[in-house]
Amino acid sequence: MSEDSLCCSVKVKWFNRLRGFGFANEGEGKPDIFLHMEVLRRYGLTEVRPEQELLVRFCPGPKGLMAAEIRPVEGGGVPVSH
């Protein structure tokens, strides 16, 4: 992933904290983006919820698009670590 890639606004489709992953996308007809718990933790997030908006940098992975950076949208009510 290049450092100058833009953050895209996405909505979480689902996320299973016990399994450690979930998916988000940019909107109807757009490909899903894989979200992994390790990436959330790297950016201080402990979980995300369906329909929650995030800013994500993503890149191609072995099975499709993968989030490489995940940031909360300002005022989006994203739960973070304490």
Steps between C-alpha positions, in 0.01 A plus 500: 500500500637840412534768767310750285191281462184673617278402788155396382182528702342159556215349702542183701281217368578269790780425745537198728730582790534134604611394152712814466382624163220653296424695186421855392441667165474840333140447395267286293671331210848557642724210604524399865808596700631249754547641852729310738516547877880546491461806277231643729728451802792663319292819477360484855156354421353211694195434284278642228124468451275446198423823311785679678696736274877469483785644297700216348810464284489167324702291259459177304542187711512128421118472492390857425534846649645531853504798735857608576403801713172566684408833657176610665294768330499810723193481726412155368465346843770241439584304816871534576735347753503650847 
